[in-house]
Amino acid sequence: MKKKMIIPFIAVCVVGIIFNAASAELHAETVFITIGSGDFSGVYFPTGLTIAKMINHRRNVHGIRATVESTRGSVFNLNAIVAGYQEFGLAQSDMQYQAVKGLAEWAKKGPQRELRALFSIHHETVCLVAAVDAGIKTIADLKGKRVNLGNPGSGHYRNAIDALQAAGLNPKRDIYAEKVKASEAPILLQDNRIDAFFCTVGHPSETLQNATSGARKVRFIPITGPGIDKLIADKNYYTKTAVPVAQFYPGAGYSADMKTFGVIATLCTSSRVPDNVVYTITKEVFDNFEEFKRQHPALAVLAKEDMLKGLTAPLHPGAIKYFKEVGLMQ
């Protein structure tokens, strides 16, 4: 009788050992990835958080675990990917173009040829918001004014510089420049410490909602003119667009959209990241596309086909594999 009881007991022990060994092996093979996003008040952070949650929800299936980091933005994320501190990051299409080509911030470092793209996401518009009492009605009126350009580690900053130069203004001589994060600009504006600020955002934006809901009245300034038209023609990552002011920012008192230019947010990575990891992330987002779109109003208008457009770096082979499997690429 005792011998009969010993056999099942041994069997249970063996199964337990095998299960524990398998669990240990699975744990040892787990791949940890970091996704660089942006400021908490922007669209990058909730977008990165959504992707990380999708990956982690099925981590027991594919063995990948993701974390999202709030960062200083596009330039920081691209540099962190190249340095190997982050596997993925969100960046403006213009910033990735400049990094790949070795321009602007990367002129001394040279082309960052290992950068790759997974897919584009939402459109971002370059916005210029000014206090009504500052007497600013056009971008030319910024001359002699206190203007926040954004922190130098962000795409906001580069877009602001481009807009000023296209309008014939010298950012070093013609304005009193501030260089703080875009999310801090509404406070500076309401405290009368600046007259206007630039930011590049998806909509609706918490930064712009804060700016338009204070006691100091503000207005959106159109970013248009021959110089801006030439800028868009010369730099193919820029496109003409408009800010849906009336829809998202009623506090600004607009009944129409405000004309400007913009870029596209892109999920970026490196050629060093394994194909299967990139494939899995792409698959999780696109296989759960409707859920992804529900996570933020800026994502609600996305279409799968459009997310392969506007890319300024080569697609990663892992993303290409998925897109071919589902017929989004030939």
C-alpha positions as YAML, in Angstrom:
chain: A
units: angstrom
residues:
- id: 1
  name: MET
  ca: [0.00, 0.00, 0.00]
- id: 2
  name: LYS
  ca: [2.82, 2.33, 0.93]
- id: 3
  name: LYS
  ca: [4.66, 1.47, -2.32]
- id: 4
  name: LYS
  ca: [1.56, 2.38, -4.35]
- id: 5
  name: MET
  ca: [1.43, 5.78, -2.65]
- id: 6
  name: ILE
  ca: [5.13, 6.44, -3.28]
- id: 7
  name: ILE
  ca: [4.79, 6.20, -7.10]
- id: 8
  name: PRO
  ca: [2.22, 9.03, -7.47]
- id: 9
  name: PHE
  ca: [4.25, 11.10, -5.02]
- id: 10
  name: ILE
  ca: [7.41, 10.68, -7.12]
- id: 11
  name: ALA
  ca: [5.44, 11.54, -10.26]
- id: 12
  name: VAL
  ca: [4.17, 14.78, -8.69]
- id: 13
  name: CYS
  ca: [7.71, 15.69, -7.63]
- id: 14
  name: VAL
  ca: [9.06, 15.06, -11.13]
- id: 15
  name: VAL
  ca: [6.31, 17.18, -12.70]
- id: 16
  name: GLY
  ca: [7.04, 19.91, -10.18]
- id: 17
  name: ILE
  ca: [10.74, 19.83, -10.97]
- id: 18
  name: ILE
  ca: [10.05, 19.99, -14.72]
- id: 19
  name: PHE
  ca: [7.58, 22.88, -14.24]
- id: 20
  name: ASN
  ca: [10.02, 24.81, -12.07]
- id: 21
  name: ALA
  ca: [12.82, 24.21, -14.55]
- id: 22
  name: ALA
  ca: [10.63, 25.37, -17.41]
- id: 23
  name: SER
  ca: [9.61, 28.46, -15.44]
- id: 24
  name: ALA
  ca: [13.24, 29.23, -14.66]
- id: 25
  name: GLU
  ca: [14.16, 28.77, -18.29]
- id: 26
  name: LEU
  ca: [11.27, 31.03, -19.39]
- id: 27
  name: HIS
  ca: [12.33, 33.66, -16.87]
- id: 28
  name: ALA
  ca: [15.94, 33.44, -18.02]
- id: 29
  name: GLU
  ca: [14.87, 33.97, -21.63]
- id: 30
  name: THR
  ca: [12.61, 36.97, -20.95]
- id: 31
  name: VAL
  ca: [13.60, 39.96, -23.07]
- id: 32
  name: PHE
  ca: [13.38, 43.34, -21.34]
- id: 33
  name: ILE
  ca: [12.85, 46.43, -23.48]
- id: 34
  name: THR
  ca: [12.52, 50.13, -22.75]
- id: 35
  name: ILE
  ca: [10.37, 52.54, -24.76]
- id: 36
  name: GLY
  ca: [11.37, 56.20, -24.57]
- id: 37
  name: SER
  ca: [8.36, 58.53, -24.77]
- id: 38
  name: GLY
  ca: [8.20, 62.22, -23.84]
- id: 39
  name: ASP
  ca: [6.76, 64.65, -21.33]
- id: 40
  name: PHE
  ca: [3.83, 63.43, -19.21]
- id: 41
  name: SER
  ca: [1.56, 66.14, -20.63]
- id: 42
  name: GLY
  ca: [2.04, 65.17, -24.28]
- id: 43
  name: VAL
  ca: [0.80, 62.36, -26.51]
- id: 44
  name: TYR
  ca: [4.11, 60.47, -26.56]
- id: 45
  name: PHE
  ca: [3.87, 59.23, -22.97]
- id: 46
  name: PRO
  ca: [0.35, 57.73, -23.16]
- id: 47
  name: THR
  ca: [1.22, 56.25, -26.58]
- id: 48
  name: GLY
  ca: [4.36, 54.60, -25.23]
- id: 49
  name: LEU
  ca: [2.46, 53.44, -22.14]
- id: 50
  name: THR
  ca: [-0.23, 51.86, -24.31]
- id: 51
  name: ILE
  ca: [2.33, 49.93, -26.37]
- id: 52
  name: ALA
  ca: [4.07, 48.73, -23.21]
- id: 53
  name: LYS
  ca: [0.77, 47.55, -21.69]
- id: 54
  name: MET
  ca: [-0.08, 45.63, -24.86]
- id: 55
  name: ILE
  ca: [3.29, 43.88, -24.78]
- id: 56
  name: ASN
  ca: [3.11, 43.09, -21.07]
- id: 57
  name: HIS
  ca: [-0.42, 41.73, -21.31]
- id: 58
  name: ARG
  ca: [0.92, 38.79, -23.35]
- id: 59
  name: ARG
  ca: [4.43, 38.60, -21.92]
- id: 60
  name: ASN
  ca: [3.92, 34.95, -20.92]
- id: 61
  name: VAL
  ca: [3.31, 34.12, -24.58]
- id: 62
  name: HIS
  ca: [6.17, 35.95, -26.31]
- id: 63
  name: GLY
  ca: [8.61, 36.41, -23.42]
- id: 64
  name: ILE
  ca: [9.00, 40.19, -23.80]
- id: 65
  name: ARG
  ca: [8.54, 42.65, -20.96]
- id: 66
  name: ALA
  ca: [8.34, 46.40, -21.63]
- id: 67
  name: THR
  ca: [8.76, 49.54, -19.58]
- id: 68
  name: VAL
  ca: [8.07, 53.10, -20.72]
- id: 69
  name: GLU
  ca: [10.22, 56.07, -19.72]
- id: 70
  name: SER
  ca: [9.23, 59.73, -19.72]
- id: 71
  name: THR
  ca: [12.07, 61.52, -21.52]
- id: 72
  name: ARG
  ca: [13.01, 64.92, -22.95]
- id: 73
  name: GLY
  ca: [11.68, 63.93, -26.37]
- id: 74
  name: SER
  ca: [12.76, 63.07, -29.89]
- id: 75
  name: VAL
  ca: [16.45, 63.99, -29.84]
- id: 76
  name: PHE
  ca: [16.99, 62.30, -26.49]
- id: 77
  name: ASN
  ca: [15.18, 59.15, -27.61]
- id: 78
  name: LEU
  ca: [17.12, 58.82, -30.85]
- id: 79
  name: ASN
  ca: [20.45, 59.32, -29.09]
- id: 80
  name: ALA
  ca: [19.45, 56.81, -26.41]
- id: 81
  name: ILE
  ca: [18.56, 54.22, -29.05]
- id: 82
  name: VAL
  ca: [21.89, 54.69, -30.81]
- id: 83
  name: ALA
  ca: [23.75, 54.44, -27.48]
- id: 84
  name: GLY
  ca: [21.84, 51.29, -26.52]
- id: 85
  name: TYR
  ca: [20.14, 52.79, -23.45]
- id: 86
  name: GLN
  ca: [16.69, 52.32, -25.00]
- id: 87
  name: GLU
  ca: [15.55, 49.73, -27.50]
- id: 88
  name: PHE
  ca: [12.65, 51.84, -28.77]
- id: 89
  name: GLY
  ca: [11.58, 55.46, -28.72]
- id: 90
  name: LEU
  ca: [9.04, 57.88, -30.12]
- id: 91
  name: ALA
  ca: [10.41, 60.65, -32.31]
- id: 92
  name: GLN
  ca: [9.26, 63.19, -34.81]
- id: 93
  name: SER
  ca: [9.81, 62.18, -38.43]
- id: 94
  name: ASP
  ca: [11.97, 65.26, -39.06]
- id: 95
  name: MET
  ca: [14.26, 64.44, -36.16]
- id: 96
  name: GLN
  ca: [14.78, 60.87, -37.34]
- id: 97
  name: TYR
  ca: [15.48, 62.11, -40.86]
- id: 98
  name: GLN
  ca: [18.15, 64.49, -39.57]
- id: 99
  name: ALA
  ca: [19.70, 61.77, -37.41]
- id: 100
  name: VAL
  ca: [19.84, 59.27, -40.29]
- id: 101
  name: LYS
  ca: [21.36, 61.89, -42.60]
- id: 102
  name: GLY
  ca: [23.73, 63.39, -40.02]
- id: 103
  name: LEU
  ca: [22.16, 66.87, -40.07]
- id: 104
  name: ALA
  ca: [21.33, 69.54, -37.47]
- id: 105
  name: GLU
  ca: [21.84, 68.00, -34.00]
- id: 106
  name: TRP
  ca: [23.87, 65.18, -35.58]
- id: 107
  name: ALA
  ca: [26.10, 67.23, -37.90]
- id: 108
  name: LYS
  ca: [29.23, 66.53, -35.81]
- id: 109
  name: LYS
  ca: [28.36, 62.88, -35.09]
- id: 110
  name: GLY
  ca: [27.55, 62.07, -38.69]
- id: 111
  name: PRO
  ca: [24.79, 59.82, -40.10]
- id: 112
  name: GLN
  ca: [23.19, 57.48, -37.55]
- id: 113
  name: ARG
  ca: [22.77, 54.64, -40.05]
- id: 114
  name: GLU
  ca: [21.63, 52.02, -37.54]
- id: 115
  name: LEU
  ca: [18.33, 53.81, -36.84]
- id: 116
  name: ARG
  ca: [15.21, 52.03, -38.06]
- id: 117
  name: ALA
  ca: [11.46, 52.71, -38.09]
- id: 118
  name: LEU
  ca: [8.56, 50.43, -37.13]
- id: 119
  name: PHE
  ca: [5.60, 52.58, -38.12]
- id: 120
  name: SER
  ca: [4.34, 56.17, -38.03]
- id: 121
  name: ILE
  ca: [1.62, 57.18, -35.61]
- id: 122
  name: HIS
  ca: [-0.21, 60.50, -35.22]
- id: 123
  name: HIS
  ca: [0.33, 63.83, -36.95]
- id: 124
  name: GLU
  ca: [1.84, 66.64, -34.90]
- id: 125
  name: THR
  ca: [1.36, 70.32, -35.64]
- id: 126
  name: VAL
  ca: [3.77, 73.16, -34.92]
- id: 127
  name: CYS
  ca: [1.83, 75.62, -32.77]
- id: 128
  name: LEU
  ca: [2.54, 79.22, -31.81]
- id: 129
  name: VAL
  ca: [0.52, 80.56, -28.89]
- id: 130
  name: ALA
  ca: [0.75, 84.21, -27.81]
- id: 131
  name: ALA
  ca: [-0.78, 86.40, -25.12]
- id: 132
  name: VAL
  ca: [-3.38, 88.75, -26.55]
- id: 133
  name: ASP
  ca: [-1.96, 91.69, -24.56]
- id: 134
  name: ALA
  ca: [1.46, 91.16, -26.18]
- id: 135
  name: GLY
  ca: [0.11, 92.48, -29.48]
- id: 136
  name: ILE
  ca: [1.31, 89.48, -31.52]
- id: 137
  name: LYS
  ca: [-0.83, 88.64, -34.53]
- id: 138
  name: THR
  ca: [1.72, 87.21, -36.98]
- id: 139
  name: ILE
  ca: [4.99, 85.33, -36.58]
- id: 140
  name: ALA
  ca: [6.82, 88.51, -37.67]
- id: 141
  name: ASP
  ca: [5.43, 90.26, -34.57]
- id: 142
  name: LEU
  ca: [7.64, 88.04, -32.38]
- id: 143
  name: LYS
  ca: [10.55, 90.41, -32.96]
- id: 144
  name: GLY
  ca: [11.66, 91.83, -29.62]
- id: 145
  name: LYS
  ca: [9.33, 89.52, -27.68]
- id: 146
  name: ARG
  ca: [9.99, 86.89, -25.00]
- id: 147
  name: VAL
  ca: [9.45, 83.52, -26.67]
- id: 148
  name: ASN
  ca: [9.84, 79.98, -25.38]
- id: 149
  name: LEU
  ca: [11.31, 77.66, -28.01]
- id: 150
  name: GLY
  ca: [11.21, 74.40, -26.01]
- id: 151
  name: ASN
  ca: [14.08, 72.44, -24.51]
- id: 152
  name: PRO
  ca: [16.99, 71.76, -26.90]
- id: 153
  name: GLY
  ca: [16.59, 67.99, -26.46]
- id: 154
  name: SER
  ca: [13.22, 68.01, -28.20]
- id: 155
  name: GLY
  ca: [11.76, 68.26, -31.66]
- id: 156
  name: HIS
  ca: [9.78, 71.33, -30.50]
- id: 157
  name: TYR
  ca: [13.00, 73.32, -30.35]
- id: 158
  name: ARG
  ca: [14.17, 72.45, -33.87]
- id: 159
  name: ASN
  ca: [10.73, 73.19, -35.35]
- id: 160
  name: ALA
  ca: [10.63, 76.57, -33.60]
- id: 161
  name: ILE
  ca: [14.07, 77.48, -34.97]
- id: 162
  name: ASP
  ca: [13.01, 76.43, -38.48]
- id: 163
  name: ALA
  ca: [9.80, 78.46, -38.27]
- id: 164
  name: LEU
  ca: [11.59, 81.60, -37.05]
- id: 165
  name: GLN
  ca: [14.33, 81.40, -39.66]
- id: 166
  name: ALA
  ca: [11.78, 80.74, -42.43]
- id: 167
  name: ALA
  ca: [9.95, 83.89, -41.34]
- id: 168
  name: GLY
  ca: [13.18, 85.90, -41.54]
- id: 169
  name: LEU
  ca: [13.84, 86.10, -37.80]
- id: 170
  name: ASN
  ca: [17.15, 85.32, -36.11]
- id: 171
  name: PRO
  ca: [16.46, 83.25, -32.94]
- id: 172
  name: LYS
  ca: [19.61, 84.64, -31.28]
- id: 173
  name: ARG
  ca: [19.17, 88.33, -32.08]
- id: 174
  name: ASP
  ca: [15.52, 89.08, -32.83]
- id: 175
  name: ILE
  ca: [13.82, 87.53, -29.79]
- id: 176
  name: TYR
  ca: [14.45, 86.95, -26.11]
- id: 177
  name: ALA
  ca: [14.56, 83.17, -26.16]
- id: 178
  name: GLU
  ca: [13.57, 80.84, -23.33]
- id: 179
  name: LYS
  ca: [14.37, 77.13, -23.57]
- id: 180
  name: VAL
  ca: [12.16, 75.33, -21.06]
- id: 181
  name: LYS
  ca: [9.95, 72.29, -21.66]
- id: 182
  name: ALA
  ca: [6.79, 72.98, -23.62]
- id: 183
  name: SER
  ca: [4.64, 71.74, -20.73]
- id: 184
  name: GLU
  ca: [6.02, 74.53, -18.52]
- id: 185
  name: ALA
  ca: [5.34, 77.29, -21.06]
- id: 186
  name: PRO
  ca: [1.65, 77.91, -20.15]
- id: 187
  name: ILE
  ca: [2.67, 78.75, -16.58]
- id: 188
  name: LEU
  ca: [5.33, 81.20, -17.81]
- id: 189
  name: LEU
  ca: [2.79, 82.77, -20.17]
- id: 190
  name: GLN
  ca: [0.12, 83.14, -17.48]
- id: 191
  name: ASP
  ca: [2.71, 84.61, -15.08]
- id: 192
  name: ASN
  ca: [3.66, 87.22, -17.74]
- id: 193
  name: ARG
  ca: [7.22, 85.90, -17.89]
- id: 194
  name: ILE
  ca: [6.99, 85.21, -21.64]
- id: 195
  name: ASP
  ca: [4.86, 86.63, -24.45]
- id: 196
  name: ALA
  ca: [4.54, 83.52, -26.63]
- id: 197
  name: PHE
  ca: [5.65, 79.92, -27.00]
- id: 198
  name: PHE
  ca: [6.11, 77.26, -29.65]
- id: 199
  name: CYS
  ca: [5.20, 73.60, -29.24]
- id: 200
  name: THR
  ca: [4.80, 70.63, -31.58]
- id: 201
  name: VAL
  ca: [1.98, 68.37, -30.43]
- id: 202
  name: GLY
  ca: [-0.79, 65.96, -31.31]
- id: 203
  name: HIS
  ca: [-4.32, 67.01, -30.42]
- id: 204
  name: PRO
  ca: [-5.91, 67.46, -28.02]
- id: 205
  name: SER
  ca: [-2.88, 68.62, -26.03]
- id: 206
  name: GLU
  ca: [-2.88, 69.16, -22.28]
- id: 207
  name: THR
  ca: [-0.26, 71.88, -22.76]
- id: 208
  name: LEU
  ca: [-2.52, 73.86, -25.08]
- id: 209
  name: GLN
  ca: [-5.58, 73.24, -22.92]
- id: 210
  name: ASN
  ca: [-3.70, 74.69, -19.95]
- id: 211
  name: ALA
  ca: [-2.57, 77.68, -22.02]
- id: 212
  name: THR
  ca: [-6.08, 78.53, -23.21]
- id: 213
  name: SER
  ca: [-7.86, 78.14, -19.87]
- id: 214
  name: GLY
  ca: [-5.96, 80.73, -17.79]
- id: 215
  name: ALA
  ca: [-6.87, 84.28, -16.81]
- id: 216
  name: ARG
  ca: [-4.45, 85.79, -19.34]
- id: 217
  name: LYS
  ca: [-6.12, 85.53, -22.74]
- id: 218
  name: VAL
  ca: [-4.18, 83.91, -25.56]
- id: 219
  name: ARG
  ca: [-4.48, 83.46, -29.30]
- id: 220
  name: PHE
  ca: [-3.11, 80.95, -31.80]
- id: 221
  name: ILE
  ca: [-0.83, 82.58, -34.38]
- id: 222
  name: PRO
  ca: [-0.88, 81.23, -37.97]
- id: 223
  name: ILE
  ca: [2.51, 79.98, -39.15]
- id: 224
  name: THR
  ca: [2.22, 80.81, -42.84]
- id: 225
  name: GLY
  ca: [3.85, 82.88, -45.56]
- id: 226
  name: PRO
  ca: [6.27, 82.53, -48.48]
- id: 227
  name: GLY
  ca: [9.16, 81.57, -46.20]
- id: 228
  name: ILE
  ca: [7.12, 78.79, -44.58]
- id: 229
  name: ASP
  ca: [6.01, 77.55, -48.02]
- id: 230
  name: LYS
  ca: [9.66, 77.33, -49.06]
- id: 231
  name: LEU
  ca: [10.56, 75.53, -45.82]
- id: 232
  name: ILE
  ca: [7.90, 72.89, -46.52]
- id: 233
  name: ALA
  ca: [9.04, 72.54, -50.14]
- id: 234
  name: ASP
  ca: [12.70, 72.15, -49.13]
- id: 235
  name: LYS
  ca: [12.16, 69.70, -46.28]
- id: 236
  name: ASN
  ca: [9.93, 66.83, -47.34]
- id: 237
  name: TYR
  ca: [9.25, 65.70, -43.76]
- id: 238
  name: TYR
  ca: [7.21, 68.89, -43.23]
- id: 239
  name: THR
  ca: [3.64, 69.13, -44.49]
- id: 240
  name: LYS
  ca: [0.97, 71.83, -44.45]
- id: 241
  name: THR
  ca: [-1.63, 71.21, -41.79]
- id: 242
  name: ALA
  ca: [-3.93, 73.00, -39.36]
- id: 243
  name: VAL
  ca: [-4.68, 73.09, -35.63]
- id: 244
  name: PRO
  ca: [-8.31, 72.12, -34.80]
- id: 245
  name: VAL
  ca: [-8.62, 75.07, -32.41]
- id: 246
  name: ALA
  ca: [-12.41, 75.33, -32.38]
- id: 247
  name: GLN
  ca: [-12.80, 71.62, -31.70]
- id: 248
  name: PHE
  ca: [-10.29, 71.12, -28.89]
- id: 249
  name: TYR
  ca: [-9.50, 74.59, -27.47]
- id: 250
  name: PRO
  ca: [-12.73, 76.58, -27.11]
- id: 251
  name: GLY
  ca: [-11.03, 78.84, -24.58]
- id: 252
  name: ALA
  ca: [-9.06, 80.42, -27.43]
- id: 253
  name: GLY
  ca: [-12.26, 81.79, -29.01]
- id: 254
  name: TYR
  ca: [-11.62, 80.51, -32.53]
- id: 255
  name: SER
  ca: [-14.33, 79.37, -34.93]
- id: 256
  name: ALA
  ca: [-11.94, 77.91, -37.52]
- id: 257
  name: ASP
  ca: [-8.73, 75.91, -37.77]
- id: 258
  name: MET
  ca: [-5.36, 77.68, -37.58]
- id: 259
  name: LYS
  ca: [-3.01, 77.07, -40.52]
- id: 260
  name: THR
  ca: [0.52, 75.88, -39.85]
- id: 261
  name: PHE
  ca: [2.87, 73.00, -40.72]
- id: 262
  name: GLY
  ca: [3.65, 69.70, -39.04]
- id: 263
  name: VAL
  ca: [5.41, 66.35, -38.82]
- id: 264
  name: ILE
  ca: [4.53, 62.75, -37.97]
- id: 265
  name: ALA
  ca: [5.32, 60.86, -34.76]
- id: 266
  name: THR
  ca: [7.26, 57.65, -35.42]
- id: 267
  name: LEU
  ca: [8.14, 54.58, -33.35]
- id: 268
  name: CYS
  ca: [11.88, 54.11, -33.81]
- id: 269
  name: THR
  ca: [14.43, 51.45, -32.99]
- id: 270
  name: SER
  ca: [17.89, 50.21, -33.97]
- id: 271
  name: SER
  ca: [19.10, 47.59, -36.44]
- id: 272
  name: ARG
  ca: [20.66, 45.85, -33.41]
- id: 273
  name: VAL
  ca: [17.25, 44.97, -31.94]
- id: 274
  name: PRO
  ca: [16.33, 41.36, -32.93]
- id: 275
  name: ASP
  ca: [13.76, 40.84, -35.69]
- id: 276
  name: ASN
  ca: [11.48, 38.76, -33.49]
- id: 277
  name: VAL
  ca: [11.21, 41.52, -30.87]
- id: 278
  name: VAL
  ca: [10.29, 44.16, -33.45]
- id: 279
  name: TYR
  ca: [7.89, 41.73, -35.15]
- id: 280
  name: THR
  ca: [6.12, 41.07, -31.85]
- id: 281
  name: ILE
  ca: [5.66, 44.75, -31.00]
- id: 282
  name: THR
  ca: [4.35, 45.53, -34.49]
- id: 283
  name: LYS
  ca: [1.99, 42.57, -34.34]
- id: 284
  name: GLU
  ca: [0.61, 43.46, -30.90]
- id: 285
  name: VAL
  ca: [-0.22, 47.01, -32.00]
- id: 286
  name: PHE
  ca: [-1.75, 46.12, -35.35]
- id: 287
  name: ASP
  ca: [-3.57, 42.98, -34.20]
- id: 288
  name: ASN
  ca: [-5.18, 45.05, -31.44]
- id: 289
  name: PHE
  ca: [-5.59, 48.17, -33.53]
- id: 290
  name: GLU
  ca: [-9.03, 49.30, -32.35]
- id: 291
  name: GLU
  ca: [-7.94, 49.05, -28.72]
- id: 292
  name: PHE
  ca: [-4.81, 51.05, -29.55]
- id: 293
  name: LYS
  ca: [-6.88, 53.82, -31.17]
- id: 294
  name: ARG
  ca: [-9.14, 54.13, -28.12]
- id: 295
  name: GLN
  ca: [-6.28, 55.05, -25.80]
- id: 296
  name: HIS
  ca: [-6.01, 58.71, -26.82]
- id: 297
  name: PRO
  ca: [-8.03, 61.10, -29.04]
- id: 298
  name: ALA
  ca: [-4.91, 61.79, -31.14]
- id: 299
  name: LEU
  ca: [-4.85, 58.10, -32.11]
- id: 300
  name: ALA
  ca: [-8.56, 57.81, -32.91]
- id: 301
  name: VAL
  ca: [-8.23, 58.82, -36.58]
- id: 302
  name: LEU
  ca: [-5.39, 56.42, -37.43]
- id: 303
  name: ALA
  ca: [-5.62, 54.04, -40.39]
- id: 304
  name: LYS
  ca: [-3.28, 51.08, -40.73]
- id: 305
  name: GLU
  ca: [-2.28, 51.93, -44.30]
- id: 306
  name: ASP
  ca: [-1.29, 55.48, -43.32]
- id: 307
  name: MET
  ca: [1.06, 54.22, -40.61]
- id: 308
  name: LEU
  ca: [3.49, 53.06, -43.29]
- id: 309
  name: LYS
  ca: [3.66, 56.59, -44.74]
- id: 310
  name: GLY
  ca: [5.89, 59.49, -43.76]
- id: 311
  name: LEU
  ca: [8.73, 57.28, -42.52]
- id: 312
  name: THR
  ca: [12.17, 58.89, -42.70]
- id: 313
  name: ALA
  ca: [14.33, 55.89, -41.80]
- id: 314
  name: PRO
  ca: [14.48, 52.36, -43.26]
- id: 315
  name: LEU
  ca: [11.86, 49.96, -41.94]
- id: 316
  name: HIS
  ca: [13.18, 47.31, -39.56]
- id: 317
  name: PRO
  ca: [13.08, 43.77, -41.04]
- id: 318
  name: GLY
  ca: [10.90, 42.61, -38.14]
- id: 319
  name: ALA
  ca: [8.24, 45.18, -39.04]
- id: 320
  name: ILE
  ca: [8.53, 44.33, -42.74]
- id: 321
  name: LYS
  ca: [7.90, 40.66, -41.97]
- id: 322
  name: TYR
  ca: [4.62, 41.48, -40.22]
- id: 323
  name: PHE
  ca: [3.42, 43.95, -42.84]
- id: 324
  name: LYS
  ca: [4.01, 41.40, -45.60]
- id: 325
  name: GLU
  ca: [2.18, 38.70, -43.67]
- id: 326
  name: VAL
  ca: [-0.97, 40.80, -43.36]
- id: 327
  name: GLY
  ca: [-0.81, 42.30, -46.86]
- id: 328
  name: LEU
  ca: [0.14, 45.86, -45.95]
- id: 329
  name: MET
  ca: [3.33, 45.43, -48.00]
- id: 330
  name: GLN
  ca: [4.12, 43.40, -51.10]
...
